[in-house]
């Protein structure tokens, strides 16, 4: 179930004003004829057009929490499979101005470039300074908003991305989607530097506080597909079960690691 809370205070009281997401179809060409026929989304045509920034760590550091079940080469391939799934969903959303992969790693940057994605090389900074580096680049090129999504949410859908963007109606707004462990798995900022970034650990409530301090309109987007990221062995098994069509699931199946993942859930 996916839903949107437009009032953060009410959300904490479990009496939020909720807008349920309807099933959406994908679109290719933007025209009045297609809009009238229902082949494109009004949100794609009318909403903000943020830059999407997908940060990826140096491959030598990424997904160390899975080192007991995947070796370094397997973890690298897992990261690339998850990134492919995220990019596949993102490319089906016309309301994104640009899609960028941010990384210090040459292999990741080349991989993303080969998939037709713009890349931003950062000089080995920690996550928040690296994102600030990318945001400054986006602002310099005229971006009025940015959407930050990590590369380890392979279940994210085009609908999720469209819904988040559709919430950015105000001139000063922060849209946050929490992870299953109170982290932040999607963060839309309008303008791009409206708050200080606090990714890491239980960043969801921290980002809420930062947003409140600025006086921005704060909206929360709840989605199981965004909340689910891959950090533990049991997460790998879940992807294979609930999303067998993804590139991530294909990769995990190719490993024939069931004997390691069994009984982890």
N, C-alpha and C positions, 0 to 999 in steps of 0.2 A: 504494500500500500504506500502510495506517495501522497503527501499532503503539504500544504503551505500554511504557515502561521504568519499572519501579517501584524500581529501584536505580540511582542516578546513577553511583556508582563503577563498577558493572558496565557501564553504558552507555559510559563512556569506554574500556573495555577491549574493547568489541564482543562481550561475552558476557552481555548483559542478559537479565533474565527478561522475556519479551515476552508480552503478551496481545493476540492479534489481534482486531480489531473485526469482528463479524459484521454482516451487512446488517440494518438496522433499518427498521421502518415507522413512520409518523406516527400520532399519536393525537389525539383531540379531547376526550373526556370521561373524567374520572377516576372509576372505580367498581370495586368488587370484581369485578363481572361482567365488565367489560372486561379487567381484569387477568388473570382466569382464562382468558379467551378469547384472550389474547395481543394484544389491540388497544391496550394501553398498555404502557409500559415500567416495569419495577420501579424503574429508576434515577429516572424522573420522579416516582415516588411516594415513594421512600424517601430519596433523597440530599439533600445540602445544597441550599438554594435561594438562590443568590447573586444579587446585583444585577449585571446586565450593563451595563458602561459602555463606550460607543463614543466615543472622542475624535475630533473633526474640527477641523483647523486653520482659521484665518481663510482664507476663499476666496482672498484676494489672495496668500497665501503657499503654498497647497497645490499639490503636484505640480509645482513649478518645474523638476524634472528632466525634465519632458516638454515644456518650452517650445519646443523646436526642432521638435516635430511637432504640437503642439496650441496654439491660441491661448488667451488667458485664459477666454473664454466656453466654449470646448470643454472646457477642464480643469475648469471649474465643473460642467458637465453630466456629465463623467466621474465626478467625486466623488459627485454625487448618484445616479448610476446604481449605483456600487459600494456606496454606503450602502444603497440599496434592496435589493440582493442580500444584504447582511449582515443587514439587518432581516428580510427574508423568511425566512431560515433561523432566525434567533433566535426569531421568533414561533411557530415550530413546535416549540418546546421548552417543555414545561410546567414543567420543574424550575427555570426562571428565575423569581425572585421579581418582579423589575422589569427593564425594558429602558430604558436612558437614553442619550440622545445628548448629549454634552458639547461645547460650542462657544462661542466668543465672537461668532459670526457670526449675525446676525438671520435671514438668508435660510436658512441651514442649520437653525436652530432651528424656523423656521416650516415648512420642508419636512418635517422629522421629525415635528413635531406633527400635520401633515396626514395623516401615515401612521399616526397613532394611537400615537405613541411619546412617552414622557415626555422632557422636555428639561431640561438644566441649563445655565444661562448662566454662563460664567466670564469674569472681567474682563480677558481678553487676556493671561493668564499663559503662560509657556513650558509645555511638555508635562507634565513631572513635577509642578510645583506645581499645575497645573490639575487633574491627576488626584487629587492629594492633597486638593484642594478638594472634588472630587466624592465622594471616599471619606469625608471628614468628614461630608458631607451624608447619605450612606448610613448611616453609623454612628449618626448622630443620629436616624435613622428606624428603627433597630433591625436593620439588616443584620448578619448574622453572617459574611458572606463577600462578596467581589466578584470578578467576572470581567471583565478588561479585554481588549478585542479592538479593533484598529484598524479604521477604515472602508474600508481599501483591500485587503481580502482577499475578493474577490467569489466565490471558489470554495469558501468555507467551507460546510459542510453542517450540518444539524441533528444528524446523527450525531456530528460532531466535538464540538459543544457538549455533547451528552449525555455523551459519553465523558469529557471533561474534568471535568465536574461529578461524574460517578460516582467519580472518583479522590479526591475530597475527603472521605475517610472519617474522617480523624483530626481532633482538635480544633485542631491546629496544623499546617497543611500548605500547601505551595506547589506548584502545578502549572504547569509552564512548557511552552510549545510554541514551538520556534524557527522563525525565518524562514529562507529560503534563504541569506541572507547573514549569519547568526549574530546577527540581531536577535531581538526577542521579539514574536511575533504573537498570543500568547494568554497571559494570566497570571492564574491564580486564586489568591486570597489568603484564607486562613482562619486567624485573624481578618483583617478587612480591612486592618489596619495592621501585619501581621506582619513586613514588610520595608520598607525604604526603596526607592522607585521609582527606577530608573536607565535609563529608556527613552532611546533615541538611540544610533545607531551599532551596534556589536557588543554589544548589551545582554544577550544570552542568557547568556554566561559570567559577566557581572557580576551578573545577577540570581541565578544559581546561588550565587555566593559570598555574596551578601547573605542568601540563604536558609540556607546552612550556618551562618552566624554566629549565627543566631537559635535554632538547634537544631530548627527545624521539619522535619517529614518532607518530602522533596523528591521530586517525581515529574515525569517528562518525558513529554509526549505528542507523538508524531511523526506528522505528517500532511502529505502533499504539498499538499492543498488549503488548509491553513492556512499552510504554509511559503511558498506562492506569493503574493506581493504585487506591486503594480504600481508600478514605479519607472522603468522603461526602455521605450523604444519597442517592443523585441522582446516585452516582457511583454504589450503590447496585442494583438499578433498571436497570441500563445499563447491568450489568453482567447477570441478569435474561433474558434480551432481546437478547443480542448478543451472549451469551455463555451458553445456557441452558443445555449443556452436561457436564458442569464442576461440580465438587464437591461443589464449592462455590454456584453455582446457585441452586443446589439441596437443600443445607442447607437453603438458603434464601426462597425458595419455601415452605419449611417445617415450616417456621416461620409464614406464612400467615400474613405478615406485609404490604400487599399492601395498606391498609388504611393509613399507616404512610408514605409510600414511594410515594404515588400518588401525582402528581402535583409538584414533586421535580425537574423534569428535565426541 
